Amino acid sequence: MAHLIFTQQLGRFMTVPQVETQAADLRSALDACFADHPRLRGYVLDEQGGLRENVVVFIDGQRARDPKRLDDALAPHSQVYILQALSGG
């Protein structure tokens, strides 16, 4: 099973889960997670369903290719890190 890990930057706003999924791609994995944790969706996805500008996803150490389509394939033991980029000065 692929493992989704939401880093603690999002923990400032809510409890962040670690989720195991059998989804074949990133979009399906996120949708399954949001079905159980609907508040999290608004922090990760924008109104069009793509990643928010300040959110980055890494799959097995590689940045997700398309932040709008989210169609990256997941392997059975993929590690998916969803993090909110820090900004400011």
Contacts in CASP RR format, 6 or more apart in sequence:
PFRMAT RR
TARGET T0000
AUTHOR 0000-0000-0000
METHOD contacts of the structure
MODEL  1
MAHLIFTQQLGRFMTVPQVETQAADLRSALDACFADHPRLRGYVLDEQGG
LRENVVVFIDGQRARDPKRLDDALAPHSQVYILQALSGG
1 20 0 8 1.000
1 21 0 8 1.000
1 22 0 8 1.000
1 76 0 8 1.000
1 77 0 8 1.000
2 20 0 8 1.000
2 21 0 8 1.000
2 22 0 8 1.000
2 23 0 8 1.000
2 29 0 8 1.000
2 74 0 8 1.000
2 75 0 8 1.000
2 76 0 8 1.000
2 77 0 8 1.000
2 78 0 8 1.000
2 79 0 8 1.000
2 80 0 8 1.000
3 18 0 8 1.000
3 19 0 8 1.000
3 20 0 8 1.000
3 77 0 8 1.000
3 78 0 8 1.000
3 79 0 8 1.000
3 80 0 8 1.000
4 17 0 8 1.000
4 18 0 8 1.000
4 19 0 8 1.000
4 20 0 8 1.000
4 21 0 8 1.000
4 29 0 8 1.000
4 30 0 8 1.000
4 33 0 8 1.000
4 80 0 8 1.000
4 82 0 8 1.000
5 18 0 8 1.000
5 79 0 8 1.000
5 80 0 8 1.000
5 81 0 8 1.000
5 82 0 8 1.000
6 16 0 8 1.000
6 17 0 8 1.000
6 18 0 8 1.000
6 40 0 8 1.000
6 82 0 8 1.000
6 83 0 8 1.000
7 16 0 8 1.000
7 81 0 8 1.000
7 82 0 8 1.000
7 83 0 8 1.000
7 84 0 8 1.000
8 16 0 8 1.000
9 83 0 8 1.000
9 84 0 8 1.000
9 85 0 8 1.000
9 86 0 8 1.000
10 16 0 8 1.000
10 40 0 8 1.000
10 43 0 8 1.000
10 44 0 8 1.000
10 82 0 8 1.000
10 83 0 8 1.000
10 84 0 8 1.000
13 43 0 8 1.000
14 39 0 8 1.000
14 40 0 8 1.000
14 43 0 8 1.000
16 40 0 8 1.000
17 33 0 8 1.000
17 36 0 8 1.000
17 37 0 8 1.000
17 40 0 8 1.000
19 29 0 8 1.000
19 32 0 8 1.000
19 33 0 8 1.000
19 36 0 8 1.000
21 28 0 8 1.000
21 29 0 8 1.000
21 32 0 8 1.000
21 33 0 8 1.000
21 74 0 8 1.000
22 76 0 8 1.000
23 29 0 8 1.000
23 31 0 8 1.000
23 32 0 8 1.000
23 74 0 8 1.000
24 73 0 8 1.000
24 74 0 8 1.000
25 70 0 8 1.000
25 71 0 8 1.000
25 72 0 8 1.000
25 73 0 8 1.000
25 74 0 8 1.000
26 57 0 8 1.000
26 59 0 8 1.000
26 64 0 8 1.000
26 70 0 8 1.000
26 71 0 8 1.000
26 72 0 8 1.000
26 74 0 8 1.000
26 80 0 8 1.000
27 69 0 8 1.000
27 70 0 8 1.000
27 71 0 8 1.000
29 74 0 8 1.000
29 80 0 8 1.000
30 44 0 8 1.000
30 45 0 8 1.000
30 70 0 8 1.000
30 82 0 8 1.000
33 40 0 8 1.000
34 40 0 8 1.000
34 41 0 8 1.000
34 44 0 8 1.000
34 45 0 8 1.000
42 52 0 8 1.000
43 52 0 8 1.000
43 55 0 8 1.000
43 84 0 8 1.000
44 51 0 8 1.000
44 52 0 8 1.000
44 55 0 8 1.000
44 82 0 8 1.000
45 51 0 8 1.000
45 52 0 8 1.000
46 52 0 8 1.000
46 53 0 8 1.000
48 68 0 8 1.000
49 68 0 8 1.000
50 67 0 8 1.000
50 68 0 8 1.000
50 70 0 8 1.000
51 57 0 8 1.000
51 64 0 8 1.000
51 67 0 8 1.000
51 68 0 8 1.000
51 70 0 8 1.000
54 84 0 8 1.000
54 85 0 8 1.000
54 87 0 8 1.000
55 67 0 8 1.000
55 82 0 8 1.000
55 83 0 8 1.000
55 84 0 8 1.000
55 85 0 8 1.000
56 63 0 8 1.000
56 64 0 8 1.000
56 82 0 8 1.000
56 83 0 8 1.000
56 84 0 8 1.000
56 85 0 8 1.000
57 63 0 8 1.000
57 64 0 8 1.000
57 67 0 8 1.000
57 70 0 8 1.000
57 72 0 8 1.000
57 80 0 8 1.000
57 81 0 8 1.000
57 82 0 8 1.000
57 83 0 8 1.000
58 64 0 8 1.000
58 80 0 8 1.000
58 81 0 8 1.000
58 83 0 8 1.000
59 72 0 8 1.000
59 74 0 8 1.000
59 78 0 8 1.000
59 79 0 8 1.000
59 80 0 8 1.000
60 75 0 8 1.000
60 78 0 8 1.000
60 79 0 8 1.000
61 79 0 8 1.000
61 81 0 8 1.000
64 70 0 8 1.000
64 72 0 8 1.000
65 71 0 8 1.000
65 72 0 8 1.000
66 72 0 8 1.000
74 80 0 8 1.000
END
